[in-house]
Amino acid sequence: MSTDARVQRLLDIEEIKRLKARYFRSLDLKDWDDLGDVFTEDAHVDYSLPGSNRVGRAAVIEFIRAKVGPLRTVHHGHMPEIEVSGDTARGVWAMFDMVEGPEVGGPVMRGYGHYHEEYVRDGARWRISRLRLTRLRTDRGVKP
Amino acid sequence: MSRAKGASLSADPIQRLLDIEEIQQLMGRYCRCLDLKLWDELGETFSEDVAFDIPATGVKLAGRKAVVDLLRGVLPKAVTVHHAHMPEIEVDGDTARGVWAICDMVDRTGEGGSIKRGYSHCREQYVRVDGSWRIKRFDLTFLRIDQGAQP
């Protein structure tokens, strides 16, 4: 691999890590426009929940907004395994999330799992074209 | 982490960055395969002669097969989560060293046991074998182990 190609690979991996950080941040801050910008126009997502199989940026954001809009969420991604191949890439991230409703005594959930994703280079930047979330474990409790 | 004898770090800085990235992904793969119970793929993260120590549990093993057999044997029913953070990776040619901060959870309630949440450091050594990095030494020391589900 040429020097330029090797540097480009490192930059692409870094860019995809930043993309996913932006996904988590805009999700938890409920910045829906910014979150939509993370996905390709034809993105396909599957959160392994009933009705979560969505195609297209608008449908994806509509689902996420309806699901977590009224809730307080924290999402963290760890240990990305990112493989770049030209203008596409694949990645796996370990995930932790915490979700709670507004009322004391309401449900609280902590989850652990993996994001399995595909990315596409769109001009000068990367976007998520496929996202599938699988869960290892979900702890449920009551908000103190 | 001390640097080995004024070591000649990889002369090519780009290669060094690529090696660090690959070693970070190796640890991601180790944790993913462990938690998803992908035992064959987990084996590929180790060198043939890996040394694997977890003193808190009395585990001290040598060789890829011994390590995979142990993990396959003790964790089949447990639900586990392993997250590794803040890697300090130092590459020197075809070997490397690293330290990771680890949070883990092992839930054995499905088999009448308990839930343990641990905080530890993993000191590792890596070796490049046929162009791929593998874990050659794995030494896990705990800061703290909590019993019970997360409050």
HADDOCK unambig.tbl for C-alpha pairs under 7 A between the chains (distance, minus, plus):
assign (segid A and resid 7 and name CA) (segid B and resid 14 and name CA) 6.73 0.50 0.50
assign (segid A and resid 10 and name CA) (segid B and resid 18 and name CA) 6.86 0.50 0.50
assign (segid A and resid 78 and name CA) (segid B and resid 83 and name CA) 6.76 0.50 0.50
assign (segid A and resid 79 and name CA) (segid B and resid 25 and name CA) 6.72 0.50 0.50
assign (segid A and resid 79 and name CA) (segid B and resid 28 and name CA) 4.75 0.50 0.50
assign (segid A and resid 79 and name CA) (segid B and resid 84 and name CA) 6.79 0.50 0.50
assign (segid A and resid 80 and name CA) (segid B and resid 25 and name CA) 6.49 0.50 0.50
assign (segid A and resid 80 and name CA) (segid B and resid 28 and name CA) 6.44 0.50 0.50
assign (segid A and resid 81 and name CA) (segid B and resid 25 and name CA) 4.89 0.50 0.50
assign (segid A and resid 81 and name CA) (segid B and resid 28 and name CA) 6.25 0.50 0.50
